[in-house]
Amino acid sequence: MAQKERITKVWIEEGCIVCDACETAAPTVFEVTDDTCIIRPEALNPDFTKPLTAEIVEAAEECPTDVIKYDVVLEDAPEGADAPTPPAAKSTASADAAGEAPAKAAPAKSPEAPAPKPAEPVTAAATAAKAPGKSDEAADGLDPGIQALLRAATQRGGNVGILKKAATVPESVQSIKRKPARDLPPDAKQARVIQEAKKRSKDPDKDRRALLNTAALTVGWSAFGVSVGVSCGPAFARFMMPNVLEEPDPRVRVGKIGKYVEMEPGDVNEDYKPQGIWMIREESRIAALSIICTHLGCIPNWLKNDRKFKCPCHGSGYRPDGINFEGPTPRPLERFKIFVEDGIVIVDKSNKYQYELGQWDMLGSYLEV
């Protein structure tokens, strides 16, 4: 009797970037939350995970950070239990490709006919290779992590899931659709604005109604303001007027230059990340990077062991010097103006330098050490 590999335990290690690829492949096993991915309670039972071995293996293959781990055991399985149902009849082209002559009619089997060949045991590797959704590019050796991110971006949420109203859209995507625009992340907020613009373009009367409503509200609030101004007089106006209107100082003092000289080339200092600055050390220079992802404005994380910045929103990756090398981001991170004043390094966030414009070699975008 053939033996098959069955998964009895599955877990997730540290390093999840919340890409939704695992929940897309095995939604009954994995659940993606706002900041991580967890195993559903029912999937902690071996009897529940064994029939889902193929889906769990596919989810592990598609995970871009390789944090999905599992234990397997060998169990006896009836021959042909997992074999696909053969088609009713083969076409002439298929028969010729297999080296068989096409038959005009299916003759009855004689008693002396040889016994059918036993089905070969299906291994975990074969199951992963035959798992649905694998593209030809992944079979040709393309990075499976990139393929997983592409499939997650096109299969879950977005216009594809919204327009088709698929019954398999995860609860996390449905919850985003129910949230107001002010609580959405930048990319979802942009999609909501585009969707509303399309609706208005289909209903021109809606703009006229909105204009009339706005005009009515303006008149009402103007009348209210006049009545309040008349009743309260100058005291209320003085209370509502600010004394001073100041802009925050864009310059940030990031300490003495000595501590950055002692850094090794390729190191990153995150002490001033709350102020929106990463201090980096190159071979003979010091620079100040902006922490804002140039894709849609998320904040990447510095992965010290991987020596890269990784954006948790859409998987964009940057090298320690800020150059982009993976994900949808169109350009490198921006750098701030940096200079020394009285022995203290100062970063001026009001002046930025962009790599694609050739500004990283301009004086002020770095400090020589």
MINU-117828 format. One record per residue (C-alpha): residue number from 1; x, y, z. Coordinates in steps of 0.2 Angstrom, whole numbers. Example, Ala and Ser with C-alpha at 12.3 -4.5 7.8 and 13.67 -1.06 7.14 Angstrom:
<nodes>
<node i="1" X="62" Y="-22" Z="39"/>
<node i="2" X="68" Y="-5" Z="36"/>
</nodes>
This chain:
<nodes>
<node i="1" X="0" Y="0" Z="0"/>
<node i="2" X="7" Y="17" Z="-5"/>
<node i="3" X="11" Y="29" Z="9"/>
<node i="4" X="8" Y="48" Z="9"/>
<node i="5" X="15" Y="62" Z="19"/>
<node i="6" X="2" Y="70" Z="31"/>
<node i="7" X="5" Y="87" Z="40"/>
<node i="8" X="1" Y="85" Z="59"/>
<node i="9" X="7" Y="101" Z="65"/>
<node i="10" X="9" Y="119" Z="58"/>
<node i="11" X="16" Y="135" Z="65"/>
<node i="12" X="23" Y="152" Z="60"/>
<node i="13" X="40" Y="158" Z="66"/>
<node i="14" X="45" Y="177" Z="68"/>
<node i="15" X="47" Y="188" Z="53"/>
<node i="16" X="30" Y="188" Z="45"/>
<node i="17" X="27" Y="203" Z="34"/>
<node i="18" X="8" Y="201" Z="33"/>
<node i="19" X="7" Y="198" Z="14"/>
<node i="20" X="-9" Y="188" Z="14"/>
<node i="21" X="-1" Y="174" Z="3"/>
<node i="22" X="-4" Y="160" Z="16"/>
<node i="23" X="-22" Y="165" Z="19"/>
<node i="24" X="-25" Y="165" Z="0"/>
<node i="25" X="-18" Y="147" Z="-2"/>
<node i="26" X="-26" Y="140" Z="14"/>
<node i="27" X="-39" Y="151" Z="22"/>
<node i="28" X="-46" Y="138" Z="33"/>
<node i="29" X="-28" Y="136" Z="42"/>
<node i="30" X="-21" Y="153" Z="42"/>
<node i="31" X="-29" Y="170" Z="47"/>
<node i="32" X="-20" Y="187" Z="43"/>
<node i="33" X="-23" Y="201" Z="56"/>
<node i="34" X="-17" Y="219" Z="55"/>
<node i="35" X="1" Y="215" Z="61"/>
<node i="36" X="4" Y="197" Z="59"/>
<node i="37" X="-3" Y="180" Z="54"/>
<node i="38" X="-10" Y="166" Z="66"/>
<node i="39" X="-15" Y="148" Z="65"/>
<node i="40" X="-34" Y="146" Z="67"/>
<node i="41" X="-39" Y="136" Z="83"/>
<node i="42" X="-46" Y="122" Z="73"/>
<node i="43" X="-30" Y="120" Z="63"/>
<node i="44" X="-21" Y="115" Z="79"/>
<node i="45" X="-29" Y="97" Z="78"/>
<node i="46" X="-19" Y="85" Z="67"/>
<node i="47" X="-35" Y="77" Z="61"/>
<node i="48" X="-40" Y="94" Z="54"/>
<node i="49" X="-23" Y="97" Z="45"/>
<node i="50" X="-20" Y="80" Z="38"/>
<node i="51" X="-33" Y="82" Z="24"/>
<node i="52" X="-26" Y="100" Z="20"/>
<node i="53" X="-8" Y="95" Z="18"/>
<node i="54" X="-7" Y="101" Z="0"/>
<node i="55" X="-14" Y="118" Z="4"/>
<node i="56" X="-2" Y="120" Z="19"/>
<node i="57" X="13" Y="115" Z="8"/>
<node i="58" X="7" Y="128" Z="-5"/>
<node i="59" X="6" Y="141" Z="8"/>
<node i="60" X="23" Y="137" Z="14"/>
<node i="61" X="30" Y="138" Z="-4"/>
<node i="62" X="22" Y="155" Z="-7"/>
<node i="63" X="28" Y="163" Z="9"/>
<node i="64" X="41" Y="176" Z="4"/>
<node i="65" X="49" Y="176" Z="21"/>
<node i="66" X="49" Y="157" Z="24"/>
<node i="67" X="42" Y="158" Z="41"/>
<node i="68" X="28" Y="144" Z="39"/>
<node i="69" X="35" Y="127" Z="46"/>
<node i="70" X="26" Y="110" Z="48"/>
<node i="71" X="29" Y="92" Z="54"/>
<node i="72" X="24" Y="78" Z="43"/>
<node i="73" X="21" Y="59" Z="46"/>
<node i="74" X="20" Y="45" Z="34"/>
<node i="75" X="3" Y="36" Z="33"/>
<node i="76" X="-4" Y="22" Z="23"/>
<node i="77" X="-16" Y="28" Z="9"/>
<node i="78" X="-27" Y="18" Z="-3"/>
<node i="79" X="-19" Y="16" Z="-21"/>
<node i="80" X="-26" Y="30" Z="-32"/>
<node i="81" X="-34" Y="39" Z="-17"/>
<node i="82" X="-27" Y="56" Z="-22"/>
<node i="83" X="-25" Y="52" Z="-41"/>
<node i="84" X="-35" Y="64" Z="-52"/>
<node i="85" X="-51" Y="57" Z="-61"/>
<node i="86" X="-46" Y="52" Z="-79"/>
<node i="87" X="-55" Y="60" Z="-93"/>
<node i="88" X="-69" Y="51" Z="-101"/>
<node i="89" X="-60" Y="50" Z="-118"/>
<node i="90" X="-43" Y="55" Z="-124"/>
<node i="91" X="-41" Y="66" Z="-140"/>
<node i="92" X="-31" Y="59" Z="-155"/>
<node i="93" X="-18" Y="72" Z="-152"/>
<node i="94" X="-15" Y="67" Z="-134"/>
<node i="95" X="-15" Y="48" Z="-139"/>
<node i="96" X="-2" Y="52" Z="-152"/>
<node i="97" X="9" Y="62" Z="-140"/>
<node i="98" X="9" Y="48" Z="-128"/>
<node i="99" X="15" Y="36" Z="-141"/>
<node i="100" X="-2" Y="26" Z="-142"/>
<node i="101" X="-13" Y="23" Z="-157"/>
<node i="102" X="-30" Y="31" Z="-156"/>
<node i="103" X="-44" Y="19" Z="-153"/>
<node i="104" X="-61" Y="20" Z="-162"/>
<node i="105" X="-70" Y="11" Z="-148"/>
<node i="106" X="-66" Y="5" Z="-130"/>
<node i="107" X="-65" Y="-14" Z="-131"/>
<node i="108" X="-70" Y="-25" Z="-117"/>
<node i="109" X="-55" Y="-30" Z="-106"/>
<node i="110" X="-50" Y="-48" Z="-108"/>
<node i="111" X="-46" Y="-59" Z="-93"/>
<node i="112" X="-28" Y="-60" Z="-98"/>
<node i="113" X="-26" Y="-41" Z="-99"/>
<node i="114" X="-11" Y="-36" Z="-87"/>
<node i="115" X="-16" Y="-28" Z="-71"/>
<node i="116" X="-15" Y="-9" Z="-70"/>
<node i="117" X="1" Y="-2" Z="-64"/>
<node i="118" X="0" Y="4" Z="-45"/>
<node i="119" X="-1" Y="22" Z="-42"/>
<node i="120" X="15" Y="30" Z="-37"/>
<node i="121" X="16" Y="37" Z="-20"/>
<node i="122" X="14" Y="56" Z="-20"/>
<node i="123" X="27" Y="65" Z="-11"/>
<node i="124" X="26" Y="82" Z="-3"/>
<node i="125" X="37" Y="89" Z="-16"/>
<node i="126" X="26" Y="82" Z="-30"/>
<node i="127" X="11" Y="89" Z="-21"/>
<node i="128" X="19" Y="106" Z="-20"/>
<node i="129" X="24" Y="105" Z="-38"/>
<node i="130" X="6" Y="101" Z="-44"/>
<node i="131" X="-3" Y="113" Z="-32"/>
<node i="132" X="-15" Y="125" Z="-41"/>
<node i="133" X="-10" Y="143" Z="-45"/>
<node i="134" X="8" Y="139" Z="-49"/>
<node i="135" X="13" Y="150" Z="-64"/>
<node i="136" X="25" Y="144" Z="-78"/>
<node i="137" X="37" Y="157" Z="-72"/>
<node i="138" X="39" Y="150" Z="-55"/>
<node i="139" X="42" Y="133" Z="-63"/>
<node i="140" X="56" Y="140" Z="-73"/>
<node i="141" X="65" Y="146" Z="-57"/>
<node i="142" X="58" Y="163" Z="-53"/>
<node i="143" X="59" Y="168" Z="-35"/>
<node i="144" X="43" Y="160" Z="-27"/>
<node i="145" X="42" Y="174" Z="-15"/>
<node i="146" X="39" Y="187" Z="-29"/>
<node i="147" X="26" Y="175" Z="-36"/>
<node i="148" X="17" Y="174" Z="-20"/>
<node i="149" X="17" Y="193" Z="-18"/>
<node i="150" X="10" Y="195" Z="-36"/>
<node i="151" X="-3" Y="182" Z="-33"/>
<node i="152" X="-8" Y="189" Z="-16"/>
<node i="153" X="-10" Y="207" Z="-24"/>
<node i="154" X="-21" Y="201" Z="-38"/>
<node i="155" X="-31" Y="187" Z="-30"/>
<node i="156" X="-36" Y="196" Z="-13"/>
<node i="157" X="-45" Y="212" Z="-12"/>
<node i="158" X="-42" Y="226" Z="-25"/>
<node i="159" X="-53" Y="228" Z="-39"/>
<node i="160" X="-53" Y="210" Z="-44"/>
<node i="161" X="-61" Y="204" Z="-28"/>
<node i="162" X="-73" Y="219" Z="-27"/>
<node i="163" X="-79" Y="218" Z="-44"/>
<node i="164" X="-82" Y="199" Z="-44"/>
<node i="165" X="-89" Y="200" Z="-27"/>
<node i="166" X="-81" Y="183" Z="-24"/>
<node i="167" X="-87" Y="172" Z="-10"/>
<node i="168" X="-70" Y="168" Z="-4"/>
<node i="169" X="-64" Y="186" Z="-1"/>
<node i="170" X="-56" Y="185" Z="17"/>
<node i="171" X="-64" Y="194" Z="32"/>
<node i="172" X="-49" Y="206" Z="33"/>
<node i="173" X="-53" Y="213" Z="15"/>
<node i="174" X="-72" Y="214" Z="19"/>
<node i="175" X="-67" Y="224" Z="35"/>
<node i="176" X="-57" Y="236" Z="25"/>
<node i="177" X="-72" Y="239" Z="14"/>
<node i="178" X="-83" Y="243" Z="29"/>
<node i="179" X="-71" Y="256" Z="37"/>
<node i="180" X="-73" Y="275" Z="34"/>
<node i="181" X="-60" Y="283" Z="22"/>
<node i="182" X="-51" Y="292" Z="37"/>
<node i="183" X="-46" Y="275" Z="45"/>
<node i="184" X="-39" Y="267" Z="29"/>
<node i="185" X="-21" Y="265" Z="25"/>
<node i="186" X="-14" Y="276" Z="11"/>
<node i="187" X="-16" Y="263" Z="-3"/>
<node i="188" X="-34" Y="258" Z="2"/>
<node i="189" X="-39" Y="276" Z="4"/>
<node i="190" X="-33" Y="280" Z="-14"/>
<node i="191" X="-43" Y="265" Z="-21"/>
<node i="192" X="-58" Y="272" Z="-11"/>
<node i="193" X="-56" Y="289" Z="-19"/>
<node i="194" X="-55" Y="282" Z="-36"/>
<node i="195" X="-70" Y="271" Z="-33"/>
<node i="196" X="-80" Y="286" Z="-28"/>
<node i="197" X="-74" Y="296" Z="-43"/>
<node i="198" X="-81" Y="283" Z="-54"/>
<node i="199" X="-98" Y="283" Z="-46"/>
<node i="200" X="-99" Y="302" Z="-47"/>
<node i="201" X="-94" Y="301" Z="-66"/>
<node i="202" X="-109" Y="289" Z="-69"/>
<node i="203" X="-121" Y="300" Z="-59"/>
<node i="204" X="-119" Y="319" Z="-64"/>
<node i="205" X="-135" Y="323" Z="-54"/>
<node i="206" X="-126" Y="318" Z="-38"/>
<node i="207" X="-113" Y="332" Z="-40"/>
<node i="208" X="-127" Y="345" Z="-42"/>
<node i="209" X="-136" Y="338" Z="-27"/>
<node i="210" X="-120" Y="339" Z="-17"/>
<node i="211" X="-117" Y="357" Z="-23"/>
<node i="212" X="-134" Y="362" Z="-17"/>
<node i="213" X="-132" Y="353" Z="0"/>
<node i="214" X="-115" Y="362" Z="2"/>
<node i="215" X="-123" Y="379" Z="-2"/>
<node i="216" X="-137" Y="376" Z="10"/>
<node i="217" X="-125" Y="371" Z="24"/>
<node i="218" X="-114" Y="386" Z="20"/>
<node i="219" X="-128" Y="398" Z="22"/>
<node i="220" X="-134" Y="390" Z="38"/>
<node i="221" X="-117" Y="390" Z="46"/>
<node i="222" X="-114" Y="408" Z="40"/>
<node i="223" X="-130" Y="413" Z="49"/>
<node i="224" X="-125" Y="404" Z="64"/>
<node i="225" X="-108" Y="412" Z="64"/>
<node i="226" X="-116" Y="430" Z="62"/>
<node i="227" X="-128" Y="427" Z="77"/>
<node i="228" X="-114" Y="420" Z="88"/>
<node i="229" X="-102" Y="435" Z="83"/>
<node i="230" X="-116" Y="448" Z="87"/>
<node i="231" X="-120" Y="440" Z="104"/>
<node i="232" X="-103" Y="436" Z="110"/>
<node i="233" X="-94" Y="451" Z="103"/>
<node i="234" X="-75" Y="454" Z="103"/>
<node i="235" X="-72" Y="442" Z="117"/>
<node i="236" X="-77" Y="427" Z="108"/>
<node i="237" X="-67" Y="433" Z="92"/>
<node i="238" X="-51" Y="436" Z="103"/>
<node i="239" X="-53" Y="418" Z="111"/>
<node i="240" X="-54" Y="410" Z="93"/>
<node i="241" X="-39" Y="419" Z="86"/>
<node i="242" X="-22" Y="411" Z="90"/>
<node i="243" X="-9" Y="422" Z="97"/>
<node i="244" X="5" Y="415" Z="86"/>
<node i="245" X="6" Y="404" Z="71"/>
<node i="246" X="22" Y="395" Z="71"/>
<node i="247" X="30" Y="381" Z="60"/>
<node i="248" X="40" Y="367" Z="68"/>
<node i="249" X="59" Y="369" Z="66"/>
<node i="250" X="63" Y="357" Z="52"/>
<node i="251" X="81" Y="355" Z="58"/>
<node i="252" X="85" Y="340" Z="70"/>
<node i="253" X="101" Y="339" Z="80"/>
<node i="254" X="106" Y="320" Z="79"/>
<node i="255" X="122" Y="321" Z="90"/>
<node i="256" X="140" Y="322" Z="88"/>
<node i="257" X="149" Y="317" Z="72"/>
<node i="258" X="161" Y="305" Z="82"/>
<node i="259" X="147" Y="291" Z="85"/>
<node i="260" X="144" Y="290" Z="66"/>
<node i="261" X="162" Y="289" Z="62"/>
<node i="262" X="164" Y="274" Z="73"/>
<node i="263" X="150" Y="265" Z="64"/>
<node i="264" X="155" Y="251" Z="51"/>
<node i="265" X="151" Y="254" Z="33"/>
<node i="266" X="133" Y="248" Z="29"/>
<node i="267" X="127" Y="251" Z="47"/>
<node i="268" X="111" Y="260" Z="51"/>
<node i="269" X="107" Y="271" Z="66"/>
<node i="270" X="88" Y="271" Z="71"/>
<node i="271" X="89" Y="283" Z="86"/>
<node i="272" X="80" Y="296" Z="77"/>
<node i="273" X="67" Y="286" Z="67"/>
<node i="274" X="53" Y="294" Z="78"/>
<node i="275" X="59" Y="311" Z="69"/>
<node i="276" X="58" Y="302" Z="52"/>
<node i="277" X="77" Y="300" Z="50"/>
<node i="278" X="89" Y="285" Z="48"/>
<node i="279" X="107" Y="289" Z="49"/>
<node i="280" X="118" Y="278" Z="38"/>
<node i="281" X="136" Y="275" Z="36"/>
<node i="282" X="144" Y="272" Z="19"/>
<node i="283" X="162" Y="268" Z="15"/>
<node i="284" X="168" Y="287" Z="16"/>
<node i="285" X="151" Y="296" Z="19"/>
<node i="286" X="137" Y="299" Z="32"/>
<node i="287" X="120" Y="302" Z="26"/>
<node i="288" X="102" Y="305" Z="33"/>
<node i="289" X="88" Y="294" Z="25"/>
<node i="290" X="70" Y="298" Z="25"/>
<node i="291" X="60" Y="283" Z="32"/>
<node i="292" X="45" Y="286" Z="20"/>
<node i="293" X="43" Y="272" Z="7"/>
<node i="294" X="42" Y="280" Z="-10"/>
<node i="295" X="28" Y="268" Z="-16"/>
<node i="296" X="13" Y="274" Z="-6"/>
<node i="297" X="20" Y="282" Z="10"/>
<node i="298" X="21" Y="267" Z="22"/>
<node i="299" X="36" Y="266" Z="34"/>
<node i="300" X="48" Y="252" Z="31"/>
<node i="301" X="57" Y="242" Z="44"/>
<node i="302" X="76" Y="240" Z="46"/>
<node i="303" X="80" Y="221" Z="45"/>
<node i="304" X="98" Y="220" Z="53"/>
<node i="305" X="101" Y="202" Z="49"/>
<node i="306" X="95" Y="203" Z="31"/>
<node i="307" X="104" Y="220" Z="29"/>
<node i="308" X="89" Y="229" Z="20"/>
<node i="309" X="74" Y="240" Z="23"/>
<node i="310" X="58" Y="230" Z="21"/>
<node i="311" X="41" Y="239" Z="19"/>
<node i="312" X="27" Y="229" Z="27"/>
<node i="313" X="13" Y="236" Z="16"/>
<node i="314" X="18" Y="230" Z="-1"/>
<node i="315" X="35" Y="221" Z="1"/>
<node i="316" X="46" Y="235" Z="-6"/>
<node i="317" X="64" Y="232" Z="-2"/>
<node i="318" X="79" Y="244" Z="0"/>
<node i="319" X="98" Y="242" Z="2"/>
<node i="320" X="107" Y="250" Z="17"/>
<node i="321" X="111" Y="265" Z="6"/>
<node i="322" X="92" Y="267" Z="2"/>
<node i="323" X="93" Y="260" Z="-16"/>
<node i="324" X="77" Y="250" Z="-21"/>
<node i="325" X="79" Y="233" Z="-27"/>
<node i="326" X="63" Y="223" Z="-25"/>
<node i="327" X="44" Y="226" Z="-24"/>
<node i="328" X="33" Y="239" Z="-32"/>
<node i="329" X="43" Y="255" Z="-26"/>
<node i="330" X="47" Y="265" Z="-41"/>
<node i="331" X="63" Y="274" Z="-34"/>
<node i="332" X="76" Y="275" Z="-20"/>
<node i="333" X="72" Y="283" Z="-3"/>
<node i="334" X="75" Y="301" Z="-2"/>
<node i="335" X="90" Y="309" Z="8"/>
<node i="336" X="89" Y="325" Z="19"/>
<node i="337" X="102" Y="339" Z="19"/>
<node i="338" X="115" Y="336" Z="33"/>
<node i="339" X="129" Y="347" Z="40"/>
<node i="340" X="139" Y="350" Z="55"/>
<node i="341" X="137" Y="365" Z="67"/>
<node i="342" X="148" Y="367" Z="82"/>
<node i="343" X="153" Y="349" Z="82"/>
<node i="344" X="135" Y="343" Z="81"/>
<node i="345" X="127" Y="335" Z="66"/>
<node i="346" X="111" Y="343" Z="60"/>
<node i="347" X="98" Y="336" Z="48"/>
<node i="348" X="88" Y="349" Z="38"/>
<node i="349" X="71" Y="340" Z="33"/>
<node i="350" X="66" Y="354" Z="23"/>
<node i="351" X="79" Y="350" Z="9"/>
<node i="352" X="78" Y="333" Z="1"/>
<node i="353" X="89" Y="325" Z="-12"/>
<node i="354" X="84" Y="312" Z="-25"/>
<node i="355" X="95" Y="298" Z="-32"/>
<node i="356" X="86" Y="298" Z="-49"/>
<node i="357" X="89" Y="316" Z="-51"/>
<node i="358" X="108" Y="314" Z="-48"/>
<node i="359" X="107" Y="324" Z="-32"/>
<node i="360" X="116" Y="312" Z="-20"/>
<node i="361" X="133" Y="318" Z="-26"/>
<node i="362" X="128" Y="336" Z="-22"/>
<node i="363" X="136" Y="345" Z="-7"/>
<node i="364" X="124" Y="344" Z="8"/>
<node i="365" X="117" Y="327" Z="4"/>
<node i="366" X="131" Y="319" Z="14"/>
<node i="367" X="146" Y="321" Z="25"/>
<node i="368" X="164" Y="316" Z="21"/>
<node i="369" X="172" Y="305" Z="35"/>
</nodes>
